[in-house]
Amino acid sequence: MKIGVIGTGAMGGNHLRVLRSIPQFQITCAVDLDPANLDRACQDLAIEKLTDFRKALPLVDAVMVSTPTVEHFRVCRFFLENGKHVLVEKPICKTLDEADRLIDISDQKKRVLAVGHLERFNPAVEYIQDLVEKPRFIEIQRLGSFSPRSLDIDVILDLMIHDLDIILQWDRSGVKEIRACGIPVISRQIDIANVRLEFNSGLVANLTASRVSQGRTRKLRIFQKDLYMSADYKDRSVKTIQLLGGQIRENIPQIPSVEPLYNLWQNFLKSIADGVPCNVSGRDGRAALQLALEISAAIVPVLDA
């Protein structure tokens, strides 16, 4: 399958690195407006290096779009309308209207539109997925240091949206109440935010996301009847504490440390080759975007106060 990578910044470079290890893919081209990005990301790759994404069209069966978010709609629409499969970095688009239009085009053209919500493919999350049943309380911390990338969006769309996507797979009852606070620290966007979500099912989720912290923390805790689960996204590890027969049992399972990006590409390949529904569809990406935008909107009164 002939693949092109559109946008060769930090994430685009990672995609190129992983694609090299999957023989079912043939990297044919990479696109970036910055020649320095292209040269750095495409070292030792005998591929076409382009500055105009439209010139990639005859070279590919599918593309990975890892441009700034504001460009997602324009680039994805071009390739979908021309019959190519698309994997796009999160968030799917900047607006819900753009996301709806991409979903419509992918349906009309019968082409895969998948969204790179990478944590869905984390081995720790995949392990927990089989254990989650009617969670009552979820706590997630996603803290990282400042990076100049992705400053066209706030920390909710940049980081927290990963965790929103995961929670929405476990509870589809709808969000009843949002309480959110956040502030800009270094950029003009919100850089650190905390949100409390109450779902119609009764689930309460407390999420904190920061891109201005000193340490790097990626932790998920889930509480449900007779079972506590914790996952470390970074270490790809899981611990469970369960009440069985009146006794507390702790388990730390051995989980294969497969790179989530590798799992993501394998899923995308199966979606195209075998017709297997992609784990993060365009509609999933839209749902996460909608909740992220609602949280961002809920923070505005706090900033204006």
Sequence and secondary structure as in RCSB ss.txt:
>XXXX:A:sequence
MKIGVIGTGAMGGNHLRVLRSIPQFQITCAVDLDPANLDRACQDLAIEKLTDFRKALPLVDAVMVSTPTVEHFRV
CRFFLENGKHVLVEKPICKTLDEADRLIDISDQKKRVLAVGHLERFNPAVEYIQDLVEKPRFIEIQRLGSFSPRS
LDIDVILDLMIHDLDIILQWDRSGVKEIRACGIPVISRQIDIANVRLEFNSGLVANLTASRVSQGRTRKLRIFQK
DLYMSADYKDRSVKTIQLLGGQIRENIPQIPSVEPLYNLWQNFLKSIADGVPCNVSGRDGRAALQLALEISAAIV
PVLDA
>XXXX:A:secstr
 EEEEE  SHHHHHHHHHHTT TT EEEEEE S HHHHHHHTTT  SEEES GGGGGGG SEEEE S GGGHHHH
HHHHHHTT EEEEESSS SSHHHHHHHHHHHHHHT  EEEE GGGG HHHHHHHTT  S SEEEEEEE    STT
TTS HIIIIIHHHHHHHHHH  S EEEEEEEEE SSSSS  EEEEEEEETTS EEEEEEESS SS EEEEEEEET
TEEEEEETTTTEEEEEEEETTEEEEE        HHHHHHHHHHHHHHT    SSBHHHHHHHHHHHHHHHHHHH
HHHH 
